[in-house]
Amino acid sequence: MVKKRHAFVGTGGRALSFIEPLVTAYAEQNELVAICDLSPARMAYYNQLLAGEIGYHAVPAYTADRFDAMLREQKPDEVFVCTQDSAHHDYIVRALLAGCDVITEKPMTTDAAKCHAILEAVKASGRRVRVAFNYRWAPFRTKVKELIASGVVGKIHSVNLEYLLDTNHGADYFRRWHAQIENSGSLLVHKSTHHFDLVNWWLDAIPQQVFAYGDLVFYGKQNAIARGDEKLTRYARYTGVPEAQDDPFYLDLNESESFRGLYLAGEADSGYLRDQNVFRDGITIPDQMSLNVRYRTGQVLTYSLVCYSPREGMRVTFNGDRGRIEYHEFIGTHMNRAVSPKNWKIEEKPGAEAEGEWIRVFPHFQSSYVVPMPEIRAAHGGADEILNAHFYGPPQAPDAWGRTAGHEQGAASIAVGIAGVQSMQSNLPVNINDVVALPPQARRLSELI
């Protein structure tokens, strides 16, 4: 068997979730031929894991300025992009034009011009881009899709989605590069792309228009001072600062091997500080956002994201002309294992903050009922294992639920977040086609690649 050749660009915490199964469970069909990153220290840590704990072997490591050399020398069939969001488009376009297929971590990119560049490169190269929307692949979310498609509550006319990020997970975005809008496009792009994609997919609909509000109300220096928490603003970062150790937002990069290997060791060659104070000046993204989306098929989404909640989870309701579906997911803070601080109290005592995951159907004129589902304990609600099988396993029959997302479906998701940012800035509704020109004749998401 000729193995499929994979290269990864970006070796932060998320890439491990895709690299480890590639070189273990799916090693018979695949091989990792190279990694690429800004930081030689991070790549050295990955090669240490590969040759040691994972039981594979070290692979050639290329600094970011040698990405094109990696493509020429290692000839990967597929490039997996896990870099900072704002750089996704650059590596995607270069990989496509070099003749490679691409898988990219969500979001596909961060603004309209970069999205356009990707769409044009796909057209010019004839190669394929897939977006790693793992949310679609979780069994509970697939069951919601199945219920809607079955017509159990009739035609869906509106959706309400509330997502809460807690002061563990939510705060972590404000320690890192995500806190600058030029890096992440804001959390309406970086984080909410998950949620917009889910609703697009659940409804099988293409977004048409967006109106949004957003503000920075909790994180940032001035907000802390206004609340009487000025003492929490007196240090630029947390690691190695004695007076920060009683800070509830404290994060010590010495506390785990992964933190030391990926981030502390990588500071000198990348300039990236992983543990910045969440109550500093210079944060340029909002920490609470709300928006409305109208779809080409007529449905309306009401959405909110709060990044400083005492609990974490999602509440989604679907209003149909024959009833209502409610989906609750409150399973506690989740971070991938490469970046999860071991001292987070939510992991030790989830309590009421992690009440579980369930789906309830409320038919008109009948009693409501909970949809039976098996207990799910795997990463990302069981999604990662299924998604990795799709990426790396042998060819399978066509997926009945259309969970594979290509470049056009990736664009339909980020376009909602990008339009939301524009709407917040202009205080006006924004038409999606003014952001990203999706095929005008299409009405259903399933009509997009």
DRENDO-1510 file (C-alpha; in Angstrom, 1 decimal, always signed):
<recs>
REC; n; res; u; v; w
REC; 1; MET; +0.0; +0.0; +0.0 .
REC; 2; VAL; +1.2; +3.5; -0.9 .
REC; 3; LYS; +0.8; +5.6; +2.2 .
REC; 4; LYS; -0.7; +9.1; +2.0 .
REC; 5; ARG; +1.9; +11.7; +2.9 .
REC; 6; HIS; +1.0; +14.4; +5.4 .
REC; 7; ALA; +2.8; +17.6; +6.5 .
REC; 8; PHE; +1.7; +19.9; +9.3 .
REC; 9; VAL; +2.3; +23.6; +9.6 .
REC; 10; GLY; +1.7; +25.0; +13.1 .
REC; 11; THR; +2.8; +22.9; +16.1 .
REC; 12; GLY; +0.9; +24.5; +19.0 .
REC; 13; GLY; -1.5; +22.6; +21.2 .
REC; 14; ARG; -4.2; +21.8; +18.7 .
REC; 15; ALA; -2.1; +20.0; +16.1 .
REC; 16; LEU; -1.4; +17.1; +18.5 .
REC; 17; SER; -5.0; +16.1; +18.4 .
REC; 18; PHE; -4.6; +15.4; +14.7 .
REC; 19; ILE; -1.0; +14.2; +14.6 .
REC; 20; GLU; -1.2; +11.5; +17.3 .
REC; 21; PRO; -4.0; +9.5; +15.6 .
REC; 22; LEU; -2.3; +9.9; +12.2 .
REC; 23; VAL; +0.9; +8.2; +13.3 .
REC; 24; THR; -0.7; +5.6; +15.6 .
REC; 25; ALA; -4.2; +4.4; +14.8 .
REC; 26; TYR; -3.9; +5.2; +11.1 .
REC; 27; ALA; -0.2; +4.6; +10.5 .
REC; 28; GLU; -0.9; +1.8; +8.0 .
REC; 29; GLN; -2.5; +4.2; +5.5 .
REC; 30; ASN; -0.6; +7.4; +6.3 .
REC; 31; GLU; +2.7; +8.9; +7.2 .
REC; 32; LEU; +3.8; +12.2; +8.7 .
REC; 33; VAL; +6.6; +13.4; +6.5 .
REC; 34; ALA; +7.4; +16.9; +8.0 .
REC; 35; ILE; +6.4; +19.6; +10.4 .
REC; 36; CYS; +6.7; +23.4; +10.0 .
REC; 37; ASP; +6.5; +26.2; +12.6 .
REC; 38; LEU; +7.8; +29.6; +13.5 .
REC; 39; SER; +9.5; +28.1; +16.6 .
REC; 40; PRO; +12.3; +25.4; +16.4 .
REC; 41; ALA; +11.7; +24.8; +20.1 .
REC; 42; ARG; +8.1; +23.8; +19.6 .
REC; 43; MET; +9.1; +21.5; +16.7 .
REC; 44; ALA; +11.8; +20.0; +18.9 .
REC; 45; TYR; +9.1; +19.2; +21.6 .
REC; 46; TYR; +6.9; +17.6; +19.0 .
REC; 47; ASN; +9.7; +15.4; +17.7 .
REC; 48; GLN; +10.6; +14.4; +21.2 .
REC; 49; LEU; +6.9; +13.3; +21.7 .
REC; 50; LEU; +6.9; +11.5; +18.3 .
REC; 51; ALA; +10.1; +9.6; +18.9 .
REC; 52; GLY; +9.3; +8.9; +22.6 .
REC; 53; GLU; +5.9; +8.8; +24.2 .
REC; 54; ILE; +4.0; +8.3; +20.9 .
REC; 55; GLY; +6.3; +5.6; +19.6 .
REC; 56; TYR; +6.7; +6.9; +16.0 .
REC; 57; HIS; +9.9; +8.7; +14.9 .
REC; 58; ALA; +11.2; +12.2; +14.5 .
REC; 59; VAL; +10.4; +13.9; +11.2 .
REC; 60; PRO; +12.1; +16.7; +9.3 .
REC; 61; ALA; +11.3; +20.1; +10.9 .
REC; 62; TYR; +11.2; +23.3; +8.8 .
REC; 63; THR; +11.0; +26.8; +10.0 .
REC; 64; ALA; +8.2; +28.9; +8.6 .
REC; 65; ASP; +10.5; +30.7; +6.1 .
REC; 66; ARG; +11.2; +27.2; +4.6 .
REC; 67; PHE; +7.6; +26.2; +4.1 .
REC; 68; ASP; +7.9; +26.1; +0.3 .
REC; 69; ALA; +11.1; +24.1; +0.6 .
REC; 70; MET; +9.2; +21.6; +2.7 .
REC; 71; LEU; +6.6; +21.2; +0.0 .
REC; 72; ARG; +9.3; +20.7; -2.7 .
REC; 73; GLU; +11.5; +18.3; -0.7 .
REC; 74; GLN; +8.9; +16.2; +1.1 .
REC; 75; LYS; +6.1; +16.2; -1.5 .
REC; 76; PRO; +3.2; +15.9; +0.8 .
REC; 77; ASP; -0.1; +14.8; -0.6 .
REC; 78; GLU; -2.0; +16.9; +2.0 .
REC; 79; VAL; -1.0; +19.8; +4.2 .
REC; 80; PHE; -2.7; +20.3; +7.6 .
REC; 81; VAL; -2.8; +24.0; +8.7 .
REC; 82; CYS; -2.9; +24.6; +12.4 .
REC; 83; THR; -1.2; +28.0; +12.7 .
REC; 84; GLN; -2.5; +31.3; +14.1 .
REC; 85; ASP; -5.8; +32.0; +12.3 .
REC; 86; SER; -4.6; +35.1; +10.4 .
REC; 87; ALA; -1.9; +33.0; +8.7 .
REC; 88; HIS; -4.2; +30.2; +7.5 .
REC; 89; HIS; -4.8; +31.7; +4.1 .
REC; 90; ASP; -1.1; +32.1; +3.3 .
REC; 91; TYR; -0.3; +28.4; +3.9 .
REC; 92; ILE; -3.5; +27.2; +2.4 .
REC; 93; VAL; -2.9; +29.1; -0.9 .
REC; 94; ARG; +0.7; +28.2; -1.1 .
REC; 95; ALA; +0.0; +24.5; -0.5 .
REC; 96; LEU; -2.8; +24.4; -3.1 .
REC; 97; LEU; -0.7; +26.1; -5.8 .
REC; 98; ALA; +2.0; +23.6; -5.1 .
REC; 99; GLY; -0.4; +20.8; -5.9 .
REC; 100; CYS; -1.4; +19.6; -2.4 .
REC; 101; ASP; -4.8; +19.1; -0.9 .
REC; 102; VAL; -5.4; +20.9; +2.4 .
REC; 103; ILE; -7.1; +20.3; +5.7 .
REC; 104; THR; -7.3; +23.5; +7.9 .
REC; 105; GLU; -8.3; +23.9; +11.5 .
REC; 106; LYS; -11.2; +26.2; +11.9 .
REC; 107; PRO; -11.7; +29.0; +11.1 .
REC; 108; MET; -10.6; +28.8; +7.5 .
REC; 109; THR; -9.3; +32.3; +7.7 .
REC; 110; THR; -10.1; +35.7; +9.3 .
REC; 111; ASP; -11.3; +38.3; +6.8 .
REC; 112; ALA; -12.9; +38.7; +3.4 .
REC; 113; ALA; -9.8; +39.4; +1.4 .
REC; 114; LYS; -8.1; +36.3; +2.7 .
REC; 115; CYS; -11.2; +34.2; +2.1 .
REC; 116; HIS; -11.3; +35.4; -1.5 .
REC; 117; ALA; -7.7; +34.4; -2.0 .
REC; 118; ILE; -8.4; +30.8; -0.8 .
REC; 119; LEU; -11.5; +30.5; -3.1 .
REC; 120; GLU; -9.4; +31.7; -6.1 .
REC; 121; ALA; -6.6; +29.3; -5.3 .
REC; 122; VAL; -9.0; +26.4; -5.1 .
REC; 123; LYS; -10.3; +27.4; -8.5 .
REC; 124; ALA; -6.8; +27.9; -10.0 .
REC; 125; SER; -5.3; +24.7; -8.6 .
REC; 126; GLY; -8.2; +22.2; -8.8 .
REC; 127; ARG; -7.2; +20.9; -5.3 .
REC; 128; ARG; -9.4; +20.3; -2.3 .
REC; 129; VAL; -9.7; +22.2; +1.0 .
REC; 130; ARG; -11.5; +20.6; +4.0 .
REC; 131; VAL; -12.2; +22.5; +7.2 .
REC; 132; ALA; -11.9; +20.6; +10.5 .
REC; 133; PHE; -15.3; +21.4; +11.9 .
REC; 134; ASN; -15.2; +18.7; +14.6 .
REC; 135; TYR; -18.5; +19.9; +16.2 .
REC; 136; ARG; -20.5; +18.4; +13.3 .
REC; 137; TRP; -19.2; +15.0; +14.0 .
REC; 138; ALA; -20.2; +14.7; +17.7 .
REC; 139; PRO; -23.1; +12.1; +18.1 .
REC; 140; PHE; -25.4; +14.5; +20.0 .
REC; 141; ARG; -25.1; +17.2; +17.3 .
REC; 142; THR; -25.6; +14.6; +14.6 .
REC; 143; LYS; -28.7; +13.4; +16.4 .
REC; 144; VAL; -30.0; +17.0; +16.4 .
REC; 145; LYS; -29.5; +17.1; +12.6 .
REC; 146; GLU; -31.3; +13.8; +12.3 .
REC; 147; LEU; -34.3; +15.1; +14.3 .
REC; 148; ILE; -34.6; +18.3; +12.3 .
REC; 149; ALA; -34.4; +16.3; +9.0 .
REC; 150; SER; -37.1; +13.9; +10.2 .
REC; 151; GLY; -39.6; +16.7; +10.5 .
REC; 152; VAL; -40.5; +15.7; +14.1 .
REC; 153; VAL; -41.3; +19.4; +14.9 .
REC; 154; GLY; -42.1; +20.4; +11.3 .
REC; 155; LYS; -40.3; +23.1; +9.5 .
REC; 156; ILE; -37.8; +25.1; +11.6 .
REC; 157; HIS; -38.4; +28.8; +11.5 .
REC; 158; SER; -36.0; +30.2; +14.1 .
REC; 159; VAL; -33.0; +29.1; +16.2 .
REC; 160; ASN; -31.7; +30.6; +19.5 .
REC; 161; LEU; -28.1; +29.7; +20.4 .
REC; 162; GLU; -26.5; +30.9; +23.6 .
REC; 163; TYR; -22.9; +29.9; +24.2 .
REC; 164; LEU; -21.1; +30.5; +27.6 .
REC; 165; LEU; -17.3; +30.4; +27.9 .
REC; 166; ASP; -16.3; +30.3; +31.6 .
REC; 167; THR; -13.5; +32.1; +33.4 .
REC; 168; ASN; -11.1; +29.2; +32.8 .
REC; 169; HIS; -11.6; +28.5; +29.1 .
REC; 170; GLY; -13.0; +31.9; +28.1 .
REC; 171; ALA; -10.2; +33.8; +29.9 .
REC; 172; ASP; -7.6; +31.7; +28.1 .
REC; 173; TYR; -8.5; +33.5; +24.8 .
REC; 174; PHE; -7.6; +36.8; +26.4 .
REC; 175; ARG; -4.2; +35.5; +27.6 .
REC; 176; ARG; -3.2; +34.6; +24.0 .
REC; 177; TRP; -2.9; +36.0; +20.5 .
REC; 178; HIS; -6.6; +35.7; +20.1 .
REC; 179; ALA; -7.1; +38.9; +22.0 .
REC; 180; GLN; -5.9; +41.0; +19.1 .
REC; 181; ILE; -8.5; +41.2; +16.3 .
REC; 182; GLU; -5.8; +41.2; +13.6 .
REC; 183; ASN; -4.7; +37.7; +14.7 .
REC; 184; SER; -8.1; +36.0; +15.3 .
REC; 185; GLY; -10.7; +38.1; +13.5 .
REC; 186; SER; -12.3; +38.3; +17.0 .
REC; 187; LEU; -14.0; +35.4; +18.7 .
REC; 188; LEU; -17.0; +35.9; +16.4 .
REC; 189; VAL; -14.6; +34.3; +13.8 .
REC; 190; HIS; -12.3; +32.1; +15.9 .
REC; 191; LYS; -14.8; +30.6; +18.3 .
REC; 192; SER; -18.2; +31.3; +16.9 .
REC; 193; THR; -17.3; +29.8; +13.5 .
REC; 194; HIS; -18.1; +26.5; +15.3 .
REC; 195; HIS; -21.6; +27.6; +16.2 .
REC; 196; PHE; -22.4; +29.4; +12.9 .
REC; 197; ASP; -21.3; +26.3; +11.0 .
REC; 198; LEU; -23.5; +24.1; +13.2 .
REC; 199; VAL; -26.6; +26.2; +12.6 .
REC; 200; ASN; -25.8; +26.4; +8.8 .
REC; 201; TRP; -25.5; +22.6; +8.8 .
REC; 202; TRP; -28.4; +21.8; +11.1 .
REC; 203; LEU; -30.7; +24.0; +8.9 .
REC; 204; ASP; -29.0; +23.1; +5.6 .
REC; 205; ALA; -29.2; +26.8; +4.9 .
REC; 206; ILE; -26.9; +29.6; +3.6 .
REC; 207; PRO; -26.7; +32.8; +5.7 .
REC; 208; GLN; -27.8; +36.0; +4.0 .
REC; 209; GLN; -27.6; +39.0; +6.3 .
REC; 210; VAL; -26.2; +39.8; +9.8 .
REC; 211; PHE; -26.7; +42.5; +12.4 .
REC; 212; ALA; -24.5; +42.4; +15.5 .
REC; 213; TYR; -23.4; +44.1; +18.7 .
REC; 214; GLY; -20.3; +43.5; +20.7 .
REC; 215; ASP; -18.4; +45.1; +23.6 .
REC; 216; LEU; -15.4; +44.5; +25.9 .
REC; 217; VAL; -17.0; +44.6; +29.3 .
REC; 218; PHE; -15.1; +42.2; +31.6 .
REC; 219; TYR; -11.5; +41.7; +30.5 .
REC; 220; GLY; -9.0; +44.5; +29.9 .
REC; 221; LYS; -7.4; +46.9; +32.4 .
REC; 222; GLN; -10.0; +49.5; +32.6 .
REC; 223; ASN; -12.8; +47.0; +33.2 .
REC; 224; ALA; -10.9; +45.5; +36.1 .
REC; 225; ILE; -10.2; +48.9; +37.6 .
REC; 226; ALA; -13.9; +49.9; +37.3 .
REC; 227; ARG; -14.9; +46.8; +39.3 .
REC; 228; GLY; -12.4; +47.4; +42.0 .
REC; 229; ASP; -9.9; +44.8; +40.8 .
REC; 230; GLU; -7.0; +47.1; +40.1 .
REC; 231; LYS; -4.6; +44.8; +42.0 .
REC; 232; LEU; -5.1; +42.2; +39.3 .
REC; 233; THR; -3.7; +44.5; +36.6 .
REC; 234; ARG; -0.2; +45.1; +38.2 .
REC; 235; TYR; +1.8; +42.5; +36.2 .
REC; 236; ALA; +2.1; +41.9; +32.5 .
REC; 237; ARG; +2.1; +38.1; +32.7 .
REC; 238; TYR; +1.6; +35.4; +35.3 .
REC; 239; THR; +4.5; +32.9; +35.2 .
REC; 240; GLY; +7.3; +33.7; +37.7 .
REC; 241; VAL; +5.3; +36.6; +39.3 .
REC; 242; PRO; +5.0; +35.9; +43.1 .
REC; 243; GLU; +2.2; +38.5; +43.6 .
REC; 244; ALA; +0.1; +36.8; +40.9 .
REC; 245; GLN; -0.2; +33.4; +42.6 .
REC; 246; ASP; -3.4; +34.3; +44.4 .
REC; 247; ASP; -4.9; +35.7; +41.2 .
REC; 248; PRO; -7.9; +33.5; +40.2 .
REC; 249; PHE; -6.7; +33.9; +36.6 .
REC; 250; TYR; -3.2; +32.8; +37.4 .
REC; 251; LEU; -1.5; +30.5; +34.8 .
REC; 252; ASP; +2.0; +29.1; +35.4 .
REC; 253; LEU; +3.8; +27.9; +32.3 .
REC; 254; ASN; +6.1; +25.8; +34.5 .
REC; 255; GLU; +3.3; +23.7; +35.7 .
REC; 256; SER; +3.3; +21.0; +33.0 .
REC; 257; GLU; +5.7; +19.5; +30.5 .
REC; 258; SER; +3.6; +20.6; +27.5 .
REC; 259; PHE; +3.5; +24.2; +28.7 .
REC; 260; ARG; +7.2; +24.2; +29.2 .
REC; 261; GLY; +8.0; +22.5; +25.9 .
REC; 262; LEU; +5.5; +24.3; +23.6 .
REC; 263; TYR; +5.4; +27.8; +25.1 .
REC; 264; LEU; +8.0; +28.6; +27.7 .
REC; 265; ALA; +10.8; +27.1; +25.6 .
REC; 266; GLY; +9.4; +28.8; +22.5 .
REC; 267; GLU; +9.3; +32.3; +23.7 .
REC; 268; ALA; +12.8; +33.2; +22.6 .
REC; 269; ASP; +12.5; +32.1; +19.0 .
REC; 270; SER; +8.8; +33.0; +18.5 .
REC; 271; GLY; +8.2; +36.0; +20.7 .
REC; 272; TYR; +4.9; +34.5; +21.7 .
REC; 273; LEU; +3.8; +34.9; +25.4 .
REC; 274; ARG; +1.2; +32.4; +26.3 .
REC; 275; ASP; +0.3; +33.7; +29.8 .
REC; 276; GLN; -0.4; +37.4; +29.4 .
REC; 277; ASN; -2.5; +39.1; +32.0 .
REC; 278; VAL; -6.2; +39.1; +31.0 .
REC; 279; PHE; -6.6; +42.5; +32.6 .
REC; 280; ARG; -4.0; +44.4; +30.5 .
REC; 281; ASP; -4.3; +47.2; +28.0 .
REC; 282; GLY; -4.3; +46.4; +24.3 .
REC; 283; ILE; -7.1; +43.8; +24.0 .
REC; 284; THR; -9.0; +44.6; +20.8 .
REC; 285; ILE; -11.7; +42.0; +20.7 .
REC; 286; PRO; -15.1; +42.0; +22.5 .
REC; 287; ASP; -15.9; +39.6; +25.3 .
REC; 288; GLN; -19.6; +39.6; +24.8 .
REC; 289; MET; -21.4; +39.5; +21.4 .
REC; 290; SER; -24.9; +39.1; +20.1 .
REC; 291; LEU; -26.2; +39.0; +16.6 .
REC; 292; ASN; -29.1; +38.1; +14.3 .
REC; 293; VAL; -28.7; +36.1; +11.1 .
REC; 294; ARG; -31.3; +35.8; +8.3 .
REC; 295; TYR; -30.9; +32.9; +6.0 .
REC; 296; ARG; -31.6; +32.6; +2.3 .
REC; 297; THR; -34.3; +30.1; +3.2 .
REC; 298; GLY; -36.0; +32.5; +5.6 .
REC; 299; GLN; -35.0; +31.2; +9.0 .
REC; 300; VAL; -33.6; +33.5; +11.6 .
REC; 301; LEU; -30.8; +32.8; +14.1 .
REC; 302; THR; -30.5; +34.7; +17.4 .
REC; 303; TYR; -27.0; +34.2; +18.8 .
REC; 304; SER; -25.0; +35.3; +21.9 .
REC; 305; LEU; -21.5; +34.6; +23.2 .
REC; 306; VAL; -20.4; +35.5; +26.7 .
REC; 307; CYS; -16.7; +34.9; +27.6 .
REC; 308; TYR; -16.7; +35.5; +31.3 .
REC; 309; SER; -19.4; +33.1; +32.6 .
REC; 310; PRO; -19.1; +31.1; +35.9 .
REC; 311; ARG; -20.2; +28.0; +33.9 .
REC; 312; GLU; -19.5; +26.8; +30.4 .
REC; 313; GLY; -21.8; +25.3; +27.8 .
REC; 314; MET; -24.4; +25.7; +25.1 .
REC; 315; ARG; -28.1; +26.0; +25.0 .
REC; 316; VAL; -29.8; +25.8; +21.6 .
REC; 317; THR; -33.5; +25.9; +20.8 .
REC; 318; PHE; -35.2; +25.2; +17.5 .
REC; 319; ASN; -38.8; +26.6; +16.9 .
REC; 320; GLY; -40.7; +24.6; +14.3 .
REC; 321; ASP; -44.3; +24.8; +13.1 .
REC; 322; ARG; -45.1; +21.5; +14.9 .
REC; 323; GLY; -43.0; +21.9; +18.0 .
REC; 324; ARG; -39.7; +22.7; +19.5 .
REC; 325; ILE; -36.3; +21.0; +20.1 .
REC; 326; GLU; -34.0; +22.0; +22.9 .
REC; 327; TYR; -30.4; +20.9; +23.0 .
REC; 328; HIS; -28.3; +21.5; +26.2 .
REC; 329; GLU; -24.6; +20.9; +26.4 .
REC; 330; PHE; -23.1; +21.8; +29.8 .
REC; 331; ILE; -20.2; +19.4; +30.3 .
REC; 332; GLY; -17.7; +21.7; +31.9 .
REC; 333; THR; -14.6; +23.4; +30.6 .
REC; 334; HIS; -12.8; +21.7; +27.7 .
REC; 335; MET; -9.3; +22.4; +26.5 .
REC; 336; ASN; -7.1; +20.0; +24.5 .
REC; 337; ARG; -4.7; +18.0; +26.6 .
REC; 338; ALA; -1.6; +19.8; +25.4 .
REC; 339; VAL; -2.7; +23.1; +26.9 .
REC; 340; SER; -4.9; +22.2; +29.9 .
REC; 341; PRO; -3.5; +23.6; +33.2 .
REC; 342; LYS; -3.7; +20.8; +35.8 .
REC; 343; ASN; -4.9; +23.0; +38.6 .
REC; 344; TRP; -8.1; +24.2; +37.0 .
REC; 345; LYS; -10.7; +23.6; +39.7 .
REC; 346; ILE; -13.5; +23.0; +37.2 .
REC; 347; GLU; -11.8; +19.7; +36.3 .
REC; 348; GLU; -11.6; +18.7; +40.0 .
REC; 349; LYS; -15.1; +19.5; +41.0 .
REC; 350; PRO; -17.4; +20.2; +38.0 .
REC; 351; GLY; -20.6; +20.1; +40.2 .
REC; 352; ALA; -23.6; +21.9; +38.9 .
REC; 353; GLU; -21.5; +23.7; +36.2 .
REC; 354; ALA; -21.4; +20.4; +34.3 .
REC; 355; GLU; -25.0; +19.2; +34.4 .
REC; 356; GLY; -24.6; +17.0; +31.3 .
REC; 357; GLU; -25.8; +16.9; +27.7 .
REC; 358; TRP; -29.3; +16.1; +26.5 .
REC; 359; ILE; -31.9; +16.7; +23.8 .
REC; 360; ARG; -35.6; +17.2; +24.5 .
REC; 361; VAL; -38.4; +17.3; +21.9 .
REC; 362; PHE; -41.6; +19.4; +22.7 .
REC; 363; PRO; -44.2; +18.4; +20.1 .
REC; 364; HIS; -47.3; +20.6; +19.8 .
REC; 365; PHE; -50.2; +19.2; +21.9 .
REC; 366; GLN; -48.2; +16.3; +23.2 .
REC; 367; SER; -45.9; +15.6; +26.2 .
REC; 368; SER; -42.3; +16.4; +25.7 .
REC; 369; TYR; -39.6; +13.6; +25.8 .
REC; 370; VAL; -35.9; +13.3; +26.2 .
REC; 371; VAL; -34.2; +11.7; +23.2 .
REC; 372; PRO; -32.2; +8.6; +24.4 .
REC; 373; MET; -28.5; +8.9; +23.7 .
REC; 374; PRO; -25.5; +6.8; +25.0 .
REC; 375; GLU; -23.1; +8.5; +27.4 .
REC; 376; ILE; -20.2; +10.1; +25.5 .
REC; 377; ARG; -16.9; +10.5; +27.3 .
REC; 378; ALA; -14.4; +11.1; +24.4 .
REC; 379; ALA; -12.8; +14.3; +23.4 .
REC; 380; HIS; -15.0; +17.1; +22.0 .
REC; 381; GLY; -18.2; +15.1; +22.7 .
REC; 382; GLY; -16.8; +12.1; +20.8 .
REC; 383; ALA; -16.3; +14.2; +17.6 .
REC; 384; ASP; -12.5; +14.0; +17.3 .
REC; 385; GLU; -12.3; +10.2; +17.0 .
REC; 386; ILE; -15.0; +10.1; +14.3 .
REC; 387; LEU; -13.4; +13.1; +12.4 .
REC; 388; ASN; -10.0; +11.6; +12.5 .
REC; 389; ALA; -11.3; +8.3; +11.0 .
REC; 390; HIS; -12.9; +10.4; +8.2 .
REC; 391; PHE; -9.6; +12.2; +7.5 .
REC; 392; TYR; -7.2; +9.3; +7.8 .
REC; 393; GLY; -9.1; +6.1; +7.5 .
REC; 394; PRO; -10.0; +4.0; +4.5 .
REC; 395; PRO; -12.6; +5.4; +2.0 .
REC; 396; GLN; -16.1; +5.1; +3.4 .
REC; 397; ALA; -19.6; +5.2; +2.0 .
REC; 398; PRO; -21.0; +8.7; +1.4 .
REC; 399; ASP; -21.9; +10.3; +4.8 .
REC; 400; ALA; -25.7; +10.5; +5.1 .
REC; 401; TRP; -25.4; +13.7; +7.2 .
REC; 402; GLY; -23.1; +15.6; +5.0 .
REC; 403; ARG; -20.6; +16.3; +7.7 .
REC; 404; THR; -17.6; +17.0; +5.5 .
REC; 405; ALA; -17.0; +20.8; +5.0 .
REC; 406; GLY; -15.2; +22.1; +2.0 .
REC; 407; HIS; -14.0; +25.6; +1.2 .
REC; 408; GLU; -17.4; +27.0; +0.4 .
REC; 409; GLN; -19.0; +25.7; +3.5 .
REC; 410; GLY; -16.0; +27.0; +5.5 .
REC; 411; ALA; -16.6; +30.4; +3.9 .
REC; 412; ALA; -20.3; +30.4; +4.8 .
REC; 413; SER; -19.3; +30.0; +8.5 .
REC; 414; ILE; -16.6; +32.6; +8.7 .
REC; 415; ALA; -18.7; +35.0; +6.6 .
REC; 416; VAL; -21.2; +35.3; +9.5 .
REC; 417; GLY; -18.5; +36.3; +12.0 .
REC; 418; ILE; -16.7; +38.6; +9.5 .
REC; 419; ALA; -20.0; +40.3; +8.7 .
REC; 420; GLY; -20.8; +40.5; +12.5 .
REC; 421; VAL; -17.5; +42.4; +13.1 .
REC; 422; GLN; -18.4; +44.8; +10.2 .
REC; 423; SER; -21.9; +45.3; +11.6 .
REC; 424; MET; -20.5; +46.1; +15.1 .
REC; 425; GLN; -18.2; +48.7; +13.6 .
REC; 426; SER; -20.8; +50.3; +11.3 .
REC; 427; ASN; -24.0; +49.8; +13.4 .
REC; 428; LEU; -25.6; +48.6; +10.2 .
REC; 429; PRO; -26.8; +45.2; +8.9 .
REC; 430; VAL; -24.3; +43.5; +6.5 .
REC; 431; ASN; -25.2; +41.4; +3.6 .
REC; 432; ILE; -23.1; +38.2; +3.4 .
REC; 433; ASN; -22.6; +38.5; -0.3 .
REC; 434; ASP; -20.9; +41.8; +0.3 .
REC; 435; VAL; -18.4; +39.9; +2.4 .
REC; 436; VAL; -18.0; +36.6; +0.5 .
REC; 437; ALA; -19.6; +35.9; -2.8 .
REC; 438; LEU; -21.1; +32.5; -2.3 .
REC; 439; PRO; -22.9; +30.9; -5.3 .
REC; 440; PRO; -25.9; +33.1; -5.8 .
REC; 441; GLN; -28.2; +30.4; -7.0 .
REC; 442; ALA; -27.7; +28.1; -4.0 .
REC; 443; ARG; -30.1; +28.2; -1.1 .
REC; 444; ARG; -29.0; +25.1; +0.8 .
REC; 445; LEU; -25.6; +24.6; +2.5 .
REC; 446; SER; -25.5; +21.1; +0.9 .
REC; 447; GLU; -25.3; +22.8; -2.5 .
REC; 448; LEU; -21.9; +24.2; -1.5 .
REC; 449; ILE; -18.7; +22.3; -1.6 .
</recs>
